[in-house]
Amino acid sequence: MIRIPKKQNPPAEAVTDEASFRSERISENRRMVKDTALDSKGFDREDASEYPNEEKKTTKRKKQEEENKRPAVISAAFRILQSGANSKKMLYDKLLKKEFSKEECRTALEECEALGFLNDRRLLAAQVSYLARKKHYGKSRIRMALLQKFDRRAVEEYFDEALEEIDFSVYAREEAEQYCHRGKAYLVRRLHTLGYTSREIYEALEGIVFEDGSFDDSDET
């Protein structure tokens, strides 16, 4: 009679090692499958910048870190400037309303100007052009409007320069032709309110024929 030897169970340590090995192999296979799926979408696994979501998270995190290092008044100034162009006076007034101290506001203005975010000369010239060409304002009316948005020193320094390419007679004449049907008295008052001088008004009315058939050829304004 042939005796069949009993099958011996492997030691407990060997079973544990084998289970651990299988678990590691499964985890490795899962990582390979995941990496293959990423590669199939055209991503480079060695370059994190190729992952859009990761890149956005990194950019957002860096931006937040930079803002945390920046003084609160500077961050507030940057947010205000992002909403539109501001003169130094406008930015200063808005920061004061946010309850920053005058010293903090001045520091923010210096920082923004050094970075090129504030340029009163360029902005004032743009404002003069807009008020003259679109609103048909005369010099005195434009000056009044500028003093509400710019400090007096900036207006004194840049105003005359900004007027050099503006021909106010053209816009005064356009007003005269547009409103001549209202009569001479109305037109004189309107041009005066818009900030034109008596001489400019006279030149604008010269040759205008009003609805009543009258013809303005005098210097009475």
C-alpha positions in Angstrom: 0.0 0.0 0.0 1.4 3.3 -1.1 1.1 6.1 1.4 0.5 9.6 0.0 2.3 12.2 2.1 0.1 14.8 3.6 0.2 18.3 2.1 1.9 20.6 4.4 0.6 24.1 4.9 3.1 26.8 4.2 4.3 28.8 7.2 2.2 31.8 8.2 5.0 34.1 7.4 5.1 32.9 3.8 1.3 33.4 3.4 1.6 36.9 4.6 4.5 37.7 2.3 2.6 36.3 -0.7 -0.5 38.3 0.1 1.5 41.4 0.5 3.3 40.7 -2.8 -0.1 40.2 -4.6 -1.4 43.5 -3.1 1.6 45.4 -4.3 1.2 43.9 -7.8 -2.5 44.9 -7.9 -1.7 48.5 -6.8 1.1 48.7 -9.3 -1.2 47.5 -12.1 -3.9 50.0 -11.1 -1.3 52.9 -11.3 -0.2 51.7 -14.7 -3.8 51.6 -16.0 -4.4 55.1 -14.6 -1.2 56.4 -16.2 -2.1 54.8 -19.5 -5.5 56.5 -19.5 -3.9 59.8 -18.9 -1.4 59.2 -21.7 -4.2 58.4 -24.1 -5.6 61.9 -23.5 -2.4 63.5 -24.6 -0.9 64.4 -21.3 2.8 64.2 -20.4 3.0 62.5 -17.0 6.4 64.0 -16.4 5.2 67.5 -16.9 2.6 68.7 -14.3 1.9 71.8 -16.4 0.2 69.6 -19.0 -2.6 68.9 -16.5 -5.1 71.8 -16.9 -6.7 71.4 -13.5 -3.4 71.1 -11.7 -2.1 74.2 -13.5 -5.1 76.2 -12.5 -4.8 75.1 -8.9 -1.1 76.0 -8.8 -1.8 79.4 -10.4 -4.6 80.1 -7.9 -2.5 79.1 -5.0 0.5 81.2 -6.0 -1.8 84.2 -6.6 -3.3 83.7 -3.1 0.1 83.5 -1.6 1.2 86.7 -3.3 -2.0 88.5 -2.1 -1.4 87.3 1.5 2.1 88.8 1.4 0.8 92.1 0.0 -0.4 94.9 2.3 -4.2 95.2 2.4 -4.2 98.7 1.0 -2.2 97.7 -2.0 -4.5 94.7 -2.7 -7.5 97.1 -2.4 -5.9 99.6 -4.8 -5.2 96.8 -7.4 -8.9 95.7 -7.2 -10.1 99.2 -7.8 -7.8 99.7 -10.8 -8.9 96.4 -12.3 -12.5 97.9 -12.5 -11.4 100.8 -14.7 -9.0 103.7 -15.1 -8.6 106.0 -12.1 -6.7 109.2 -11.5 -4.5 109.5 -8.4 -7.2 111.6 -6.8 -10.0 109.1 -7.6 -8.0 106.2 -6.2 -7.0 108.1 -3.1 -10.7 109.1 -2.4 -11.9 105.5 -2.9 -9.2 104.1 -0.6 -10.1 106.6 2.1 -13.8 105.5 1.9 -12.5 102.0 2.7 -11.2 103.4 5.9 -7.5 103.2 5.2 -5.3 105.9 6.7 -4.0 108.8 4.7 -0.5 107.5 5.0 -1.6 104.1 3.7 -3.4 105.7 0.8 -0.3 107.7 -0.2 1.8 104.6 0.0 -0.6 102.7 -2.3 -0.5 105.6 -4.8 3.2 105.6 -4.9 3.3 101.9 -5.4 0.7 101.9 -8.2 2.4 104.8 -9.9 5.8 103.1 -9.8 4.3 100.1 -11.4 2.7 102.2 -14.2 -0.9 101.6 -13.1 -1.5 105.4 -12.6 -0.8 108.0 -15.2 -2.6 111.3 -14.7 -1.1 112.9 -17.8 -2.4 110.3 -20.2 -5.8 110.0 -18.4 -6.4 113.7 -18.3 -5.7 114.1 -22.0 -8.1 111.3 -22.8 -10.8 113.0 -20.6 -10.3 116.4 -22.3 -10.7 114.7 -25.7 -13.8 112.9 -24.7 -15.5 116.0 -23.1 -14.7 118.2 -26.1 -15.5 115.7 -28.9 -18.4 113.8 -27.4 -20.0 116.3 -24.9 -19.0 119.5 -26.9 -17.8 121.1 -23.7 -15.8 124.4 -23.9 -12.5 125.0 -22.0 -14.0 126.3 -18.8 -16.6 123.5 -18.5 -13.9 120.9 -19.1 -11.7 122.4 -16.5 -14.5 122.3 -13.9 -15.1 118.6 -14.8 -11.5 117.7 -14.5 -11.1 119.3 -11.0 -13.7 116.7 -9.8 -11.5 113.8 -10.8 -7.9 115.2 -10.7 -6.0 117.1 -8.1 -5.5 120.8 -8.9 -1.7 120.4 -9.5 -2.3 117.8 -12.2 -4.9 120.0 -13.9 -2.5 123.0 -13.8 0.3 120.9 -15.2 -1.3 119.0 -18.0 -4.5 121.0 -19.0 -2.9 123.3 -21.6 -1.0 120.5 -23.2 -4.1 118.4 -23.5 -5.9 121.3 -25.3 -3.4 121.7 -28.1 -5.1 119.3 -30.6 -8.7 120.4 -29.8 -10.4 122.8 -32.2 -13.3 124.1 -30.0 -14.7 126.2 -32.9 -15.7 123.0 -34.7 -17.7 121.7 -31.7 -19.3 125.0 -31.0 -20.4 125.3 -34.6 -21.9 121.8 -34.4 -23.9 122.8 -31.4 -25.1 126.0 -33.2 -26.2 124.1 -36.3 -28.0 121.4 -34.2 -30.0 123.8 -32.0 -30.5 126.8 -34.2 -34.2 125.9 -34.5 -34.5 126.9 -30.8 -33.6 130.5 -31.5 -30.6 132.7 -31.0 -31.3 133.5 -27.3 -31.5 129.8 -26.4 -28.4 129.0 -28.4 -26.3 131.7 -26.7 -27.3 130.5 -23.3 -26.6 126.9 -24.2 -23.1 127.6 -25.6 -22.3 129.8 -22.6 -23.4 126.9 -20.2 -21.2 124.5 -22.2 -18.2 126.7 -21.3 -17.6 128.7 -24.5 -16.3 132.3 -24.4 -18.2 135.2 -25.9 -15.8 135.3 -28.8 -16.3 131.6 -29.5 -20.1 131.9 -29.3 -20.0 134.8 -31.8 -17.9 132.8 -34.2 -20.2 129.8 -33.8 -23.3 131.9 -34.6 -21.8 133.7 -37.5 -23.9 133.0 -40.6 -26.5 130.9 -38.8 -30.0 131.3 -40.2 -32.7 130.8 -37.6 -36.2 129.4 -38.2 -37.8 132.9 -38.1 -35.6 133.7 -41.1 -33.3 136.0 -39.2 -29.7 136.0 -40.0 -26.9 136.4 -37.4 -24.2 138.6 -38.7 -23.6 140.8 -35.6 -21.3 140.6 -32.7 -24.0 140.9 -30.1 -23.9 137.8 -27.8 
